[in-house]
Amino acid sequence: MWFVPAEALDATRDAVFEAGAGRIGEYERCSWYTAGTGTFLGGDETDPAVGERGREEHVPELRVETLVPADRLDEVVEALRVAHPYEEPAYDVYTLEDA
């Protein structure tokens, strides 16, 4: 799961899918996303892609979710970081267990 500005949605989805994410059975490029507002305050050493350092920003973003096979996690996270426009992309990894 990651947060991204709408204009970078396709680039980040393409990157993680190419790295091995987004497969469910015989389906590919599976994901879900919804809109929200991200907030951040960049410190003196930052170079924000959006807004200004030293000022709290409120940015329209999308929360994107997809499945990642455990053996592809490192590659998928690296692909996301490379494709994402932010210096420090926000993402979470949750382990799913079979019941």
PyMOL commands that set and color helices and strands:
alter all, ss='L'
color gray80, all
select helices_A, chain A and resi 6-18+70-83
alter helices_A, ss='H'
color red, helices_A
select strands_A, chain A and resi 2-4+32-41+56-65
alter strands_A, ss='S'
color yellow, strands_A
deselect
rebuild
show_as cartoon
